[in-house]
Amino acid sequence: MPEYQLYCFAQSGNAYRAALMLNLIGADWAPVWVDFFKGGETRTPKYRAEVNEMGEVPVLVHGAKKLSQSGVILNYLAERSGKFAPQGEDERLEALRWIIFDNQKVNGFLGPYRFLKNFARPAGDPAVMGFLKGRIDGNLAIVDKRLSERAFILGERPTIADISLCAYLFYPAEEFGFDIAGTHKNIGAWLDRIKALPRWVHPYELMPGYPLKA
Ligand SMILES: N[C@@H](CCC(=O)N[C@@H](CS)C(=O)NCC(=O)O)C(=O)O
């Protein structure tokens, strides 16, 4: 049995953060596929009782520990492995600041936007999509500006803040209907730097469940 198990599915950028971290640190891990789309597994009483009361992926199992919230998982793995870890109090707080900003305002809007455009039937109401797109544009501009002055979110080396923020950004542009890397040159160059890290793998290859079965 691998040391870590990760409840996840290929289309989840939130889960990708944890899967990517596990891979980048060279952990011994295996995915546990969650049937989110067809089976509605995260909404079942069984999942909520046995896996995660919040009804979400990712969930990381490590021995007796069961952790959810990708930010918590990233912190746990960084502390255990010493890899991609912020150093010292100032960096730890700075990483946490960007992870919360990401969860709420960057991928926190991108995830639902992509879901409503690409997976939901009927697709999202135009007024809702317009609201989300406005928030996405404003917040991606903040990240792009940050990356105009440094190679990675905290400075010259990658940390868990980068692994959090890239959550949805490697998925195909067609799934959003706009090309983030193409229109934000600093984000594009930063994604290339993350892609160049040893053991980087695309979300659709790293986690099970792609393509979706009809
Ligand atoms: N802030 C959470 C977000 C997790 C999340 O929303 N995961 C989605 C999948 S991408 C989910 O499981 N949603 C189930 C639901 O909301 O019913 C994290 O970073 O782990």
The ligand as a MOL file (V3000), in Angstrom:
LIG
                    3D

  0  0  0     0  0            999 V3000
M  V30 BEGIN CTAB
M  V30 COUNTS 20 19 0 0 0
M  V30 BEGIN ATOM
M  V30 1 N -11.0700 25.0400 -0.8480 0
M  V30 2 C -11.1770 23.6420 -1.2070 0
M  V30 3 C -12.0780 23.4920 -2.4170 0
M  V30 4 C -12.3980 22.0400 -2.7110 0
M  V30 5 C -13.5080 21.8910 -3.7460 0
M  V30 6 O -14.3650 22.7700 -3.9140 0
M  V30 7 N -13.4890 20.7540 -4.4470 0
M  V30 8 C -14.5330 20.4790 -5.4010 0
M  V30 9 C -14.0170 19.6930 -6.5820 0
M  V30 10 S -13.0230 20.6630 -7.6430 0
M  V30 11 C -15.5860 19.6390 -4.7490 0
M  V30 12 O -15.2690 18.5990 -4.2140 0
M  V30 13 N -16.8290 20.0860 -4.7950 0
M  V30 14 C -17.9460 19.3430 -4.3020 0
M  V30 15 C -19.1140 20.2300 -4.0010 0
M  V30 16 O -18.9140 21.4360 -3.8340 0
M  V30 17 O -20.2050 19.6840 -3.9200 0
M  V30 18 C -9.7770 23.0760 -1.4490 0
M  V30 19 O -8.9050 23.8470 -1.8540 0
M  V30 20 O -9.5520 21.8820 -1.2030 0
M  V30 END ATOM
M  V30 BEGIN BOND
M  V30 1 1 1 2
M  V30 2 1 2 3
M  V30 3 1 2 18
M  V30 4 1 3 4
M  V30 5 1 4 5
M  V30 6 2 5 6
M  V30 7 1 5 7
M  V30 8 1 7 8
M  V30 9 1 8 9
M  V30 10 1 8 11
M  V30 11 1 9 10
M  V30 12 2 11 12
M  V30 13 1 11 13
M  V30 14 1 13 14
M  V30 15 1 14 15
M  V30 16 2 15 16
M  V30 17 1 15 17
M  V30 18 2 18 19
M  V30 19 1 18 20
M  V30 END BOND
M  V30 END CTAB
M  END
